[in-house]
Amino acid sequence: MIIPMEEDKSLGLRLKSLRGKKTQEEVSKVIGISRARYSHYENDRVEPDNDILNKMADYYGVTTDYLLGRTNEQNQTIKEESSIISEYRKKAIEEIHKMSEEDVNYFYDLIKRIKK
């Protein structure tokens, strides 16, 4: 898939945008690198290794694919989890339709107890 140019951002631009009002010093301390090194990433002078890239993604709450410009979805994992949950719900409903009335009532009581 080709991302339109206006949405195609470099790692550096995405880092600057995510950092917002925080200083490079604040972010670099949490990630465990020097401010100068972080600055090099924001200015696209160098690229981070996988370990640093993962720390940045964790810190900002985004995916590494987002940081690398492979997607414009910051939290792709949330969509994937939603899809999995929806699939489980469909399967659960299918199984409920196969149950006797007595089993459905028992199942419903179990759900109520779990929610407490």
Contacts in CASP RR format, 6 or more apart in sequence:
PFRMAT RR
TARGET T0000
AUTHOR 0000-0000-0000
METHOD contacts of the structure
MODEL  1
MIIPMEEDKSLGLRLKSLRGKKTQEEVSKVIGISRARYSHYENDRVEPDN
DILNKMADYYGVTTDYLLGRTNEQNQTIKEESSIISEYRKKAIEEIHKMS
EEDVNYFYDLIKRIKK
3 69 0 8 1.000
3 72 0 8 1.000
7 72 0 8 1.000
8 69 0 8 1.000
9 17 0 8 1.000
9 69 0 8 1.000
10 44 0 8 1.000
10 69 0 8 1.000
11 41 0 8 1.000
11 44 0 8 1.000
11 47 0 8 1.000
11 48 0 8 1.000
11 67 0 8 1.000
11 68 0 8 1.000
11 69 0 8 1.000
12 41 0 8 1.000
12 42 0 8 1.000
12 43 0 8 1.000
12 44 0 8 1.000
14 66 0 8 1.000
14 67 0 8 1.000
14 69 0 8 1.000
15 41 0 8 1.000
15 42 0 8 1.000
15 56 0 8 1.000
15 67 0 8 1.000
16 42 0 8 1.000
18 60 0 8 1.000
18 62 0 8 1.000
19 27 0 8 1.000
19 42 0 8 1.000
24 35 0 8 1.000
24 38 0 8 1.000
24 39 0 8 1.000
24 42 0 8 1.000
25 35 0 8 1.000
27 38 0 8 1.000
27 59 0 8 1.000
28 34 0 8 1.000
28 35 0 8 1.000
28 37 0 8 1.000
28 38 0 8 1.000
30 59 0 8 1.000
31 38 0 8 1.000
31 52 0 8 1.000
31 55 0 8 1.000
31 56 0 8 1.000
31 59 0 8 1.000
32 55 0 8 1.000
33 52 0 8 1.000
37 46 0 8 1.000
40 46 0 8 1.000
41 47 0 8 1.000
41 48 0 8 1.000
41 52 0 8 1.000
41 56 0 8 1.000
48 56 0 8 1.000
53 64 0 8 1.000
53 67 0 8 1.000
53 68 0 8 1.000
54 64 0 8 1.000
56 67 0 8 1.000
57 63 0 8 1.000
57 64 0 8 1.000
57 66 0 8 1.000
57 67 0 8 1.000
60 67 0 8 1.000
61 74 0 8 1.000
61 75 0 8 1.000
62 74 0 8 1.000
62 75 0 8 1.000
63 71 0 8 1.000
63 73 0 8 1.000
63 74 0 8 1.000
63 75 0 8 1.000
63 76 0 8 1.000
63 77 0 8 1.000
65 71 0 8 1.000
65 73 0 8 1.000
65 76 0 8 1.000
66 72 0 8 1.000
66 73 0 8 1.000
66 74 0 8 1.000
66 76 0 8 1.000
73 79 0 8 1.000
96 104 0 8 1.000
96 107 0 8 1.000
99 107 0 8 1.000
END
